[in-house]
Amino acid sequence: MSKKTYKVAPLPVIEAHAAGIDVGATEIFVAVPADRDSEPVRSFQTFTVELEKLADWLQHCQIRTVAMESTGVFWIPGACQRL
């Protein structure tokens, strides 16, 4: 039985200066375009110092827009303290 091979077409770039962020309770995963950094996917803790590092990294990578995904209220500043 032979395996089928599929040709995958690249998606068009709509916003070249965008990043994707997955927000969790204790960790945030961030992906920038591969040509912006030698390590284009990073994780950050949800403490202020780490969030400042995340913001600095996004600026260094020339990111102007982000798309966030969160399954809870963790994206709301201070929400974790209220839970």
PDB file with one MODEL, atoms N, CA, C and O in Angstrom:
MODEL        1
ATOM      1  N   MET A   1       0.837  -1.171   0.000  1.00  0.00           N
ATOM      2  CA  MET A   1       0.000   0.000   0.000  1.00  0.00           C
ATOM      3  C   MET A   1       0.888   1.242   0.000  1.00  0.00           C
ATOM      4  O   MET A   1       1.770   1.370   0.849  1.00  0.00           O
ATOM      5  N   SER A   2       0.671   2.135  -0.918  1.00  0.00           N
ATOM      6  CA  SER A   2       1.519   3.318  -1.010  1.00  0.00           C
ATOM      7  C   SER A   2       0.924   4.464  -0.204  1.00  0.00           C
ATOM      8  O   SER A   2      -0.289   4.574  -0.027  1.00  0.00           O
ATOM      9  N   LYS A   3       1.833   5.313   0.278  1.00  0.00           N
ATOM     10  CA  LYS A   3       1.410   6.495   1.027  1.00  0.00           C
ATOM     11  C   LYS A   3       1.110   7.617   0.066  1.00  0.00           C
ATOM     12  O   LYS A   3       1.805   7.798  -0.933  1.00  0.00           O
ATOM     13  N   LYS A   4       0.073   8.368   0.370  1.00  0.00           N
ATOM     14  CA  LYS A   4      -0.234   9.539  -0.432  1.00  0.00           C
ATOM     15  C   LYS A   4       0.610  10.709   0.059  1.00  0.00           C
ATOM     16  O   LYS A   4       0.823  10.877   1.260  1.00  0.00           O
ATOM     17  N   THR A   5       1.075  11.491  -0.860  1.00  0.00           N
ATOM     18  CA  THR A   5       1.789  12.703  -0.482  1.00  0.00           C
ATOM     19  C   THR A   5       0.933  13.905  -0.872  1.00  0.00           C
ATOM     20  O   THR A   5       0.267  13.914  -1.907  1.00  0.00           O
ATOM     21  N   TYR A   6       0.973  14.891  -0.027  1.00  0.00           N
ATOM     22  CA  TYR A   6       0.179  16.087  -0.250  1.00  0.00           C
ATOM     23  C   TYR A   6       1.094  17.285  -0.393  1.00  0.00           C
ATOM     24  O   TYR A   6       2.097  17.410   0.309  1.00  0.00           O
ATOM     25  N   LYS A   7       0.743  18.139  -1.287  1.00  0.00           N
ATOM     26  CA  LYS A   7       1.489  19.367  -1.463  1.00  0.00           C
ATOM     27  C   LYS A   7       0.800  20.452  -0.641  1.00  0.00           C
ATOM     28  O   LYS A   7      -0.395  20.698  -0.806  1.00  0.00           O
ATOM     29  N   VAL A   8       1.543  21.089   0.231  1.00  0.00           N
ATOM     30  CA  VAL A   8       0.990  22.113   1.101  1.00  0.00           C
ATOM     31  C   VAL A   8       1.362  23.479   0.546  1.00  0.00           C
ATOM     32  O   VAL A   8       2.540  23.789   0.369  1.00  0.00           O
ATOM     33  N   ALA A   9       0.362  24.280   0.278  1.00  0.00           N
ATOM     34  CA  ALA A   9       0.592  25.629  -0.238  1.00  0.00           C
ATOM     35  C   ALA A   9       0.843  26.570   0.934  1.00  0.00           C
ATOM     36  O   ALA A   9       0.148  26.492   1.947  1.00  0.00           O
ATOM     37  N   PRO A  10       1.820  27.451   0.812  1.00  0.00           N
ATOM     38  CA  PRO A  10       2.075  28.396   1.909  1.00  0.00           C
ATOM     39  C   PRO A  10       0.921  29.388   2.053  1.00  0.00           C
ATOM     40  O   PRO A  10       0.291  29.774   1.069  1.00  0.00           O
ATOM     41  N   LEU A  11       0.659  29.787   3.280  1.00  0.00           N
ATOM     42  CA  LEU A  11      -0.371  30.780   3.533  1.00  0.00           C
ATOM     43  C   LEU A  11       0.172  32.168   3.198  1.00  0.00           C
ATOM     44  O   LEU A  11       1.362  32.420   3.384  1.00  0.00           O
ATOM     45  N   PRO A  12      -0.658  33.053   2.717  1.00  0.00           N
ATOM     46  CA  PRO A  12      -0.179  34.403   2.432  1.00  0.00           C
ATOM     47  C   PRO A  12       0.093  35.160   3.727  1.00  0.00           C
ATOM     48  O   PRO A  12      -0.605  34.975   4.724  1.00  0.00           O
ATOM     49  N   VAL A  13       1.103  36.005   3.703  1.00  0.00           N
ATOM     50  CA  VAL A  13       1.422  36.842   4.857  1.00  0.00           C
ATOM     51  C   VAL A  13       0.536  38.075   4.797  1.00  0.00           C
ATOM     52  O   VAL A  13       0.617  38.857   3.850  1.00  0.00           O
ATOM     53  N   ILE A  14      -0.300  38.249   5.796  1.00  0.00           N
ATOM     54  CA  ILE A  14      -1.198  39.394   5.845  1.00  0.00           C
ATOM     55  C   ILE A  14      -0.576  40.524   6.655  1.00  0.00           C
ATOM     56  O   ILE A  14      -0.676  41.690   6.271  1.00  0.00           O
ATOM     57  N   GLU A  15       0.063  40.189   7.770  1.00  0.00           N
ATOM     58  CA  GLU A  15       0.736  41.179   8.624  1.00  0.00           C
ATOM     59  C   GLU A  15       2.117  40.643   8.961  1.00  0.00           C
ATOM     60  O   GLU A  15       2.255  39.728   9.773  1.00  0.00           O
ATOM     61  N   ALA A  16       3.133  41.209   8.340  1.00  0.00           N
ATOM     62  CA  ALA A  16       4.503  40.709   8.504  1.00  0.00           C
ATOM     63  C   ALA A  16       5.084  40.984   9.887  1.00  0.00           C
ATOM     64  O   ALA A  16       6.035  40.319  10.297  1.00  0.00           O
ATOM     65  N   HIS A  17       4.535  41.941  10.602  1.00  0.00           N
ATOM     66  CA  HIS A  17       5.068  42.329  11.910  1.00  0.00           C
ATOM     67  C   HIS A  17       4.174  41.829  13.045  1.00  0.00           C
ATOM     68  O   HIS A  17       3.948  42.549  14.018  1.00  0.00           O
ATOM     69  N   ALA A  18       3.665  40.604  12.925  1.00  0.00           N
ATOM     70  CA  ALA A  18       2.759  40.042  13.920  1.00  0.00           C
ATOM     71  C   ALA A  18       3.391  38.857  14.642  1.00  0.00           C
ATOM     72  O   ALA A  18       4.283  38.187  14.120  1.00  0.00           O
ATOM     73  N   ALA A  19       2.904  38.620  15.853  1.00  0.00           N
ATOM     74  CA  ALA A  19       3.329  37.479  16.659  1.00  0.00           C
ATOM     75  C   ALA A  19       2.092  36.793  17.213  1.00  0.00           C
ATOM     76  O   ALA A  19       1.020  37.395  17.287  1.00  0.00           O
ATOM     77  N   GLY A  20       2.241  35.536  17.600  1.00  0.00           N
ATOM     78  CA  GLY A  20       1.166  34.788  18.224  1.00  0.00           C
ATOM     79  C   GLY A  20       1.511  34.525  19.674  1.00  0.00           C
ATOM     80  O   GLY A  20       2.647  34.170  19.988  1.00  0.00           O
ATOM     81  N   ILE A  21       0.538  34.696  20.566  1.00  0.00           N
ATOM     82  CA  ILE A  21       0.761  34.509  21.992  1.00  0.00           C
ATOM     83  C   ILE A  21      -0.290  33.561  22.547  1.00  0.00           C
ATOM     84  O   ILE A  21      -1.487  33.750  22.333  1.00  0.00           O
ATOM     85  N   ASP A  22       0.168  32.540  23.262  1.00  0.00           N
ATOM     86  CA  ASP A  22      -0.720  31.613  23.955  1.00  0.00           C
ATOM     87  C   ASP A  22      -0.558  31.878  25.447  1.00  0.00           C
ATOM     88  O   ASP A  22       0.498  31.604  26.017  1.00  0.00           O
ATOM     89  N   VAL A  23      -1.594  32.407  26.077  1.00  0.00           N
ATOM     90  CA  VAL A  23      -1.537  32.836  27.469  1.00  0.00           C
ATOM     91  C   VAL A  23      -2.047  31.733  28.375  1.00  0.00           C
ATOM     92  O   VAL A  23      -3.167  31.248  28.212  1.00  0.00           O
ATOM     93  N   GLY A  24      -1.216  31.340  29.335  1.00  0.00           N
ATOM     94  CA  GLY A  24      -1.612  30.360  30.336  1.00  0.00           C
ATOM     95  C   GLY A  24      -1.522  30.961  31.724  1.00  0.00           C
ATOM     96  O   GLY A  24      -1.120  32.115  31.878  1.00  0.00           O
ATOM     97  N   ALA A  25      -1.886  30.202  32.719  1.00  0.00           N
ATOM     98  CA  ALA A  25      -1.898  30.697  34.096  1.00  0.00           C
ATOM     99  C   ALA A  25      -0.500  30.997  34.615  1.00  0.00           C
ATOM    100  O   ALA A  25      -0.309  31.968  35.347  1.00  0.00           O
ATOM    101  N   THR A  26       0.477  30.181  34.247  1.00  0.00           N
ATOM    102  CA  THR A  26       1.830  30.365  34.780  1.00  0.00           C
ATOM    103  C   THR A  26       2.886  30.562  33.707  1.00  0.00           C
ATOM    104  O   THR A  26       4.027  30.902  34.018  1.00  0.00           O
ATOM    105  N   GLU A  27       2.521  30.354  32.445  1.00  0.00           N
ATOM    106  CA  GLU A  27       3.503  30.450  31.363  1.00  0.00           C
ATOM    107  C   GLU A  27       2.835  30.994  30.100  1.00  0.00           C
ATOM    108  O   GLU A  27       1.676  30.696  29.811  1.00  0.00           O
ATOM    109  N   ILE A  28       3.591  31.790  29.365  1.00  0.00           N
ATOM    110  CA  ILE A  28       3.115  32.378  28.121  1.00  0.00           C
ATOM    111  C   ILE A  28       4.054  31.934  27.008  1.00  0.00           C
ATOM    112  O   ILE A  28       5.270  32.088  27.123  1.00  0.00           O
ATOM    113  N   PHE A  29       3.496  31.384  25.931  1.00  0.00           N
ATOM    114  CA  PHE A  29       4.298  30.983  24.777  1.00  0.00           C
ATOM    115  C   PHE A  29       4.099  32.012  23.678  1.00  0.00           C
ATOM    116  O   PHE A  29       2.971  32.412  23.389  1.00  0.00           O
ATOM    117  N   VAL A  30       5.194  32.439  23.069  1.00  0.00           N
ATOM    118  CA  VAL A  30       5.153  33.486  22.053  1.00  0.00           C
ATOM    119  C   VAL A  30       5.922  33.026  20.824  1.00  0.00           C
ATOM    120  O   VAL A  30       7.019  32.479  20.937  1.00  0.00           O
ATOM    121  N   ALA A  31       5.341  33.250  19.647  1.00  0.00           N
ATOM    122  CA  ALA A  31       5.998  32.903  18.381  1.00  0.00           C
ATOM    123  C   ALA A  31       6.054  34.138  17.497  1.00  0.00           C
ATOM    124  O   ALA A  31       5.045  34.809  17.277  1.00  0.00           O
ATOM    125  N   VAL A  32       7.258  34.430  16.987  1.00  0.00           N
ATOM    126  CA  VAL A  32       7.457  35.523  16.043  1.00  0.00           C
ATOM    127  C   VAL A  32       7.871  34.913  14.705  1.00  0.00           C
ATOM    128  O   VAL A  32       8.222  33.734  14.660  1.00  0.00           O
ATOM    129  N   PRO A  33       7.840  35.678  13.621  1.00  0.00           N
ATOM    130  CA  PRO A  33       8.291  35.127  12.339  1.00  0.00           C
ATOM    131  C   PRO A  33       9.726  34.582  12.453  1.00  0.00           C
ATOM    132  O   PRO A  33      10.569  35.167  13.133  1.00  0.00           O
ATOM    133  N   ALA A  34       9.980  33.483  11.794  1.00  0.00           N
ATOM    134  CA  ALA A  34      11.262  32.778  11.913  1.00  0.00           C
ATOM    135  C   ALA A  34      12.464  33.629  11.539  1.00  0.00           C
ATOM    136  O   ALA A  34      13.567  33.385  12.029  1.00  0.00           O
ATOM    137  N   ASP A  35      12.274  34.622  10.682  1.00  0.00           N
ATOM    138  CA  ASP A  35      13.414  35.441  10.264  1.00  0.00           C
ATOM    139  C   ASP A  35      13.731  36.570  11.254  1.00  0.00           C
ATOM    140  O   ASP A  35      14.661  37.341  11.017  1.00  0.00           O
ATOM    141  N   ARG A  36      12.985  36.684  12.349  1.00  0.00           N
ATOM    142  CA  ARG A  36      13.190  37.769  13.315  1.00  0.00           C
ATOM    143  C   ARG A  36      14.145  37.423  14.439  1.00  0.00           C
ATOM    144  O   ARG A  36      14.700  38.320  15.073  1.00  0.00           O
ATOM    145  N   ASP A  37      14.351  36.124  14.703  1.00  0.00           N
ATOM    146  CA  ASP A  37      15.186  35.722  15.830  1.00  0.00           C
ATOM    147  C   ASP A  37      15.661  34.292  15.619  1.00  0.00           C
ATOM    148  O   ASP A  37      14.986  33.497  14.965  1.00  0.00           O
ATOM    149  N   SER A  38      16.819  33.970  16.171  1.00  0.00           N
ATOM    150  CA  SER A  38      17.326  32.602  16.037  1.00  0.00           C
ATOM    151  C   SER A  38      16.496  31.612  16.850  1.00  0.00           C
ATOM    152  O   SER A  38      16.523  30.409  16.591  1.00  0.00           O
ATOM    153  N   GLU A  39      15.761  32.124  17.832  1.00  0.00           N
ATOM    154  CA  GLU A  39      14.847  31.309  18.639  1.00  0.00           C
ATOM    155  C   GLU A  39      13.454  31.948  18.537  1.00  0.00           C
ATOM    156  O   GLU A  39      13.055  32.701  19.425  1.00  0.00           O
ATOM    157  N   PRO A  40      12.713  31.652  17.460  1.00  0.00           N
ATOM    158  CA  PRO A  40      11.462  32.374  17.205  1.00  0.00           C
ATOM    159  C   PRO A  40      10.279  31.980  18.091  1.00  0.00           C
ATOM    160  O   PRO A  40       9.248  32.652  18.067  1.00  0.00           O
ATOM    161  N   VAL A  41      10.408  30.920  18.861  1.00  0.00           N
ATOM    162  CA  VAL A  41       9.357  30.542  19.809  1.00  0.00           C
ATOM    163  C   VAL A  41       9.989  30.501  21.193  1.00  0.00           C
ATOM    164  O   VAL A  41      10.967  29.792  21.429  1.00  0.00           O
ATOM    165  N   ARG A  42       9.412  31.272  22.095  1.00  0.00           N
ATOM    166  CA  ARG A  42       9.938  31.342  23.460  1.00  0.00           C
ATOM    167  C   ARG A  42       8.792  31.248  24.461  1.00  0.00           C
ATOM    168  O   ARG A  42       7.628  31.462  24.123  1.00  0.00           O
ATOM    169  N   SER A  43       9.151  30.923  25.693  1.00  0.00           N
ATOM    170  CA  SER A  43       8.156  30.920  26.768  1.00  0.00           C
ATOM    171  C   SER A  43       8.617  31.883  27.857  1.00  0.00           C
ATOM    172  O   SER A  43       9.811  32.064  28.092  1.00  0.00           O
ATOM    173  N   PHE A  44       7.640  32.489  28.508  1.00  0.00           N
ATOM    174  CA  PHE A  44       7.894  33.456  29.566  1.00  0.00           C
ATOM    175  C   PHE A  44       6.978  33.135  30.740  1.00  0.00           C
ATOM    176  O   PHE A  44       5.845  32.693  30.551  1.00  0.00           O
ATOM    177  N   GLN A  45       7.475  33.360  31.949  1.00  0.00           N
ATOM    178  CA  GLN A  45       6.640  33.214  33.135  1.00  0.00           C
ATOM    179  C   GLN A  45       5.681  34.404  33.209  1.00  0.00           C
ATOM    180  O   GLN A  45       5.853  35.387  32.487  1.00  0.00           O
ATOM    181  N   THR A  46       4.691  34.317  34.065  1.00  0.00           N
ATOM    182  CA  THR A  46       3.675  35.364  34.122  1.00  0.00           C
ATOM    183  C   THR A  46       3.944  36.413  35.207  1.00  0.00           C
ATOM    184  O   THR A  46       3.016  37.065  35.685  1.00  0.00           O
ATOM    185  N   PHE A  47       5.193  36.571  35.588  1.00  0.00           N
ATOM    186  CA  PHE A  47       5.572  37.593  36.554  1.00  0.00           C
ATOM    187  C   PHE A  47       5.962  38.875  35.820  1.00  0.00           C
ATOM    188  O   PHE A  47       6.336  38.831  34.648  1.00  0.00           O
ATOM    189  N   THR A  48       5.876  40.002  36.501  1.00  0.00           N
ATOM    190  CA  THR A  48       6.134  41.305  35.892  1.00  0.00           C
ATOM    191  C   THR A  48       7.480  41.367  35.184  1.00  0.00           C
ATOM    192  O   THR A  48       7.555  41.840  34.050  1.00  0.00           O
ATOM    193  N   VAL A  49       8.532  40.904  35.823  1.00  0.00           N
ATOM    194  CA  VAL A  49       9.878  40.951  35.220  1.00  0.00           C
ATOM    195  C   VAL A  49       9.897  40.184  33.903  1.00  0.00           C
ATOM    196  O   VAL A  49      10.488  40.644  32.926  1.00  0.00           O
ATOM    197  N   GLU A  50       9.258  39.022  33.871  1.00  0.00           N
ATOM    198  CA  GLU A  50       9.213  38.210  32.653  1.00  0.00           C
ATOM    199  C   GLU A  50       8.366  38.880  31.568  1.00  0.00           C
ATOM    200  O   GLU A  50       8.714  38.837  30.388  1.00  0.00           O
ATOM    201  N   LEU A  51       7.250  39.500  31.976  1.00  0.00           N
ATOM    202  CA  LEU A  51       6.402  40.200  31.004  1.00  0.00           C
ATOM    203  C   LEU A  51       7.149  41.375  30.380  1.00  0.00           C
ATOM    204  O   LEU A  51       6.972  41.667  29.198  1.00  0.00           O
ATOM    205  N   GLU A  52       7.980  42.046  31.171  1.00  0.00           N
ATOM    206  CA  GLU A  52       8.803  43.129  30.632  1.00  0.00           C
ATOM    207  C   GLU A  52       9.836  42.588  29.648  1.00  0.00           C
ATOM    208  O   GLU A  52      10.113  43.226  28.632  1.00  0.00           O
ATOM    209  N   LYS A  53      10.415  41.404  29.941  1.00  0.00           N
ATOM    210  CA  LYS A  53      11.343  40.758  29.005  1.00  0.00           C
ATOM    211  C   LYS A  53      10.626  40.406  27.703  1.00  0.00           C
ATOM    212  O   LYS A  53      11.178  40.585  26.617  1.00  0.00           O
ATOM    213  N   LEU A  54       9.389  39.903  27.815  1.00  0.00           N
ATOM    214  CA  LEU A  54       8.589  39.558  26.641  1.00  0.00           C
ATOM    215  C   LEU A  54       8.365  40.804  25.780  1.00  0.00           C
ATOM    216  O   LEU A  54       8.551  40.759  24.564  1.00  0.00           O
ATOM    217  N   ALA A  55       7.969  41.910  26.404  1.00  0.00           N
ATOM    218  CA  ALA A  55       7.728  43.155  25.668  1.00  0.00           C
ATOM    219  C   ALA A  55       9.004  43.656  24.994  1.00  0.00           C
ATOM    220  O   ALA A  55       8.965  44.109  23.851  1.00  0.00           O
ATOM    221  N   ASP A  56      10.127  43.577  25.693  1.00  0.00           N
ATOM    222  CA  ASP A  56      11.413  43.994  25.104  1.00  0.00           C
ATOM    223  C   ASP A  56      11.759  43.127  23.900  1.00  0.00           C
ATOM    224  O   ASP A  56      12.221  43.633  22.877  1.00  0.00           O
ATOM    225  N   TRP A  57      11.533  41.818  24.022  1.00  0.00           N
ATOM    226  CA  TRP A  57      11.839  40.902  22.917  1.00  0.00           C
ATOM    227  C   TRP A  57      10.964  41.189  21.709  1.00  0.00           C
ATOM    228  O   TRP A  57      11.450  41.193  20.578  1.00  0.00           O
ATOM    229  N   LEU A  58       9.660  41.432  21.942  1.00  0.00           N
ATOM    230  CA  LEU A  58       8.771  41.760  20.830  1.00  0.00           C
ATOM    231  C   LEU A  58       9.209  43.048  20.128  1.00  0.00           C
ATOM    232  O   LEU A  58       9.158  43.132  18.901  1.00  0.00           O
ATOM    233  N   GLN A  59       9.637  44.042  20.896  1.00  0.00           N
ATOM    234  CA  GLN A  59      10.134  45.277  20.285  1.00  0.00           C
ATOM    235  C   GLN A  59      11.404  45.013  19.490  1.00  0.00           C
ATOM    236  O   GLN A  59      11.570  45.532  18.386  1.00  0.00           O
ATOM    237  N   HIS A  60      12.304  44.203  20.053  1.00  0.00           N
ATOM    238  CA  HIS A  60      13.548  43.850  19.354  1.00  0.00           C
ATOM    239  C   HIS A  60      13.246  43.147  18.023  1.00  0.00           C
ATOM    240  O   HIS A  60      13.954  43.344  17.035  1.00  0.00           O
ATOM    241  N   CYS A  61      12.194  42.330  18.009  1.00  0.00           N
ATOM    242  CA  CYS A  61      11.801  41.595  16.801  1.00  0.00           C
ATOM    243  C   CYS A  61      10.925  42.437  15.869  1.00  0.00           C
ATOM    244  O   CYS A  61      10.452  41.939  14.847  1.00  0.00           O
ATOM    245  N   GLN A  62      10.710  43.696  16.211  1.00  0.00           N
ATOM    246  CA  GLN A  62       9.918  44.637  15.409  1.00  0.00           C
ATOM    247  C   GLN A  62       8.467  44.175  15.229  1.00  0.00           C
ATOM    248  O   GLN A  62       7.890  44.301  14.149  1.00  0.00           O
ATOM    249  N   ILE A  63       7.895  43.640  16.305  1.00  0.00           N
ATOM    250  CA  ILE A  63       6.501  43.188  16.295  1.00  0.00           C
ATOM    251  C   ILE A  63       5.598  44.367  16.647  1.00  0.00           C
ATOM    252  O   ILE A  63       5.835  45.071  17.628  1.00  0.00           O
ATOM    253  N   ARG A  64       4.567  44.573  15.843  1.00  0.00           N
ATOM    254  CA  ARG A  64       3.609  45.669  16.068  1.00  0.00           C
ATOM    255  C   ARG A  64       2.209  45.163  16.397  1.00  0.00           C
ATOM    256  O   ARG A  64       1.391  45.911  16.934  1.00  0.00           O
ATOM    257  N   THR A  65       1.924  43.902  16.080  1.00  0.00           N
ATOM    258  CA  THR A  65       0.593  43.333  16.278  1.00  0.00           C
ATOM    259  C   THR A  65       0.737  41.940  16.876  1.00  0.00           C
ATOM    260  O   THR A  65       1.645  41.194  16.509  1.00  0.00           O
ATOM    261  N   VAL A  66      -0.160  41.587  17.801  1.00  0.00           N
ATOM    262  CA  VAL A  66      -0.157  40.228  18.345  1.00  0.00           C
ATOM    263  C   VAL A  66      -1.570  39.648  18.284  1.00  0.00           C
ATOM    264  O   VAL A  66      -2.563  40.372  18.361  1.00  0.00           O
ATOM    265  N   ALA A  67      -1.629  38.349  18.147  1.00  0.00           N
ATOM    266  CA  ALA A  67      -2.887  37.610  18.255  1.00  0.00           C
ATOM    267  C   ALA A  67      -2.750  36.741  19.500  1.00  0.00           C
ATOM    268  O   ALA A  67      -1.837  35.921  19.593  1.00  0.00           O
ATOM    269  N   MET A  68      -3.663  36.923  20.458  1.00  0.00           N
ATOM    270  CA  MET A  68      -3.593  36.187  21.714  1.00  0.00           C
ATOM    271  C   MET A  68      -4.660  35.103  21.761  1.00  0.00           C
ATOM    272  O   MET A  68      -5.755  35.247  21.217  1.00  0.00           O
ATOM    273  N   GLU A  69      -4.303  34.015  22.428  1.00  0.00           N
ATOM    274  CA  GLU A  69      -5.242  32.929  22.670  1.00  0.00           C
ATOM    275  C   GLU A  69      -5.175  32.617  24.150  1.00  0.00           C
ATOM    276  O   GLU A  69      -4.088  32.440  24.701  1.00  0.00           O
ATOM    277  N   SER A  70      -6.307  32.550  24.790  1.00  0.00           N
ATOM    278  CA  SER A  70      -6.370  32.199  26.196  1.00  0.00           C
ATOM    279  C   SER A  70      -7.672  31.454  26.446  1.00  0.00           C
ATOM    280  O   SER A  70      -8.733  31.865  25.975  1.00  0.00           O
ATOM    281  N   THR A  71      -7.584  30.360  27.188  1.00  0.00           N
ATOM    282  CA  THR A  71      -8.804  29.598  27.484  1.00  0.00           C
ATOM    283  C   THR A  71      -9.413  30.022  28.811  1.00  0.00           C
ATOM    284  O   THR A  71     -10.437  29.479  29.225  1.00  0.00           O
ATOM    285  N   GLY A  72      -8.797  30.982  29.478  1.00  0.00           N
ATOM    286  CA  GLY A  72      -9.321  31.449  30.756  1.00  0.00           C
ATOM    287  C   GLY A  72      -9.252  32.960  30.839  1.00  0.00           C
ATOM    288  O   GLY A  72      -9.223  33.645  29.817  1.00  0.00           O
ATOM    289  N   VAL A  73      -9.227  33.478  32.058  1.00  0.00           N
ATOM    290  CA  VAL A  73      -9.177  34.923  32.284  1.00  0.00           C
ATOM    291  C   VAL A  73      -7.751  35.394  32.542  1.00  0.00           C
ATOM    292  O   VAL A  73      -7.549  36.508  33.026  1.00  0.00           O
ATOM    293  N   PHE A  74      -6.768  34.571  32.228  1.00  0.00           N
ATOM    294  CA  PHE A  74      -5.385  34.877  32.558  1.00  0.00           C
ATOM    295  C   PHE A  74      -4.833  36.073  31.792  1.00  0.00           C
ATOM    296  O   PHE A  74      -3.815  36.639  32.190  1.00  0.00           O
ATOM    297  N   TRP A  75      -5.478  36.461  30.717  1.00  0.00           N
ATOM    298  CA  TRP A  75      -5.026  37.604  29.926  1.00  0.00           C
ATOM    299  C   TRP A  75      -5.434  38.922  30.556  1.00  0.00           C
ATOM    300  O   TRP A  75      -4.954  39.971  30.126  1.00  0.00           O
ATOM    301  N   ILE A  76      -6.302  38.907  31.560  1.00  0.00           N
ATOM    302  CA  ILE A  76      -6.734  40.129  32.233  1.00  0.00           C
ATOM    303  C   ILE A  76      -5.755  40.419  33.373  1.00  0.00           C
ATOM    304  O   ILE A  76      -5.628  39.602  34.285  1.00  0.00           O
ATOM    305  N   PRO A  77      -5.054  41.572  33.343  1.00  0.00           N
ATOM    306  CA  PRO A  77      -4.108  41.873  34.423  1.00  0.00           C
ATOM    307  C   PRO A  77      -4.779  41.805  35.792  1.00  0.00           C
ATOM    308  O   PRO A  77      -5.837  42.400  36.000  1.00  0.00           O
ATOM    309  N   GLY A  78      -4.180  41.101  36.694  1.00  0.00           N
ATOM    310  CA  GLY A  78      -4.697  40.998  38.051  1.00  0.00           C
ATOM    311  C   GLY A  78      -5.773  39.946  38.236  1.00  0.00           C
ATOM    312  O   GLY A  78      -6.198  39.720  39.369  1.00  0.00           O
ATOM    313  N   ALA A  79      -6.231  39.295  37.188  1.00  0.00           N
ATOM    314  CA  ALA A  79      -7.328  38.326  37.315  1.00  0.00           C
ATOM    315  C   ALA A  79      -6.917  37.111  38.139  1.00  0.00           C
ATOM    316  O   ALA A  79      -7.738  36.543  38.859  1.00  0.00           O
ATOM    317  N   CYS A  80      -5.649  36.708  38.038  1.00  0.00           N
ATOM    318  CA  CYS A  80      -5.205  35.518  38.770  1.00  0.00           C
ATOM    319  C   CYS A  80      -5.297  35.737  40.278  1.00  0.00           C
ATOM    320  O   CYS A  80      -5.550  34.787  41.019  1.00  0.00           O
ATOM    321  N   GLN A  81      -5.096  36.965  40.745  1.00  0.00           N
ATOM    322  CA  GLN A  81      -5.188  37.235  42.163  1.00  0.00           C
ATOM    323  C   GLN A  81      -6.631  37.138  42.651  1.00  0.00           C
ATOM    324  O   GLN A  81      -6.863  36.871  43.831  1.00  0.00           O
ATOM    325  N   ARG A  82      -7.604  37.351  41.765  1.00  0.00           N
ATOM    326  CA  ARG A  82      -9.012  37.328  42.146  1.00  0.00           C
ATOM    327  C   ARG A  82      -9.608  35.911  42.109  1.00  0.00           C
ATOM    328  O   ARG A  82     -10.698  35.682  42.634  1.00  0.00           O
ATOM    329  N   LEU A  83      -8.895  34.968  41.492  1.00  0.00           N
ATOM    330  CA  LEU A  83      -9.465  33.613  41.372  1.00  0.00           C
ATOM    331  C   LEU A  83      -9.461  32.881  42.703  1.00  0.00           C
ATOM    332  O   LEU A  83      -9.904  31.735  42.778  1.00  0.00           O
TER     333      LEU A  83
ENDMDL
END
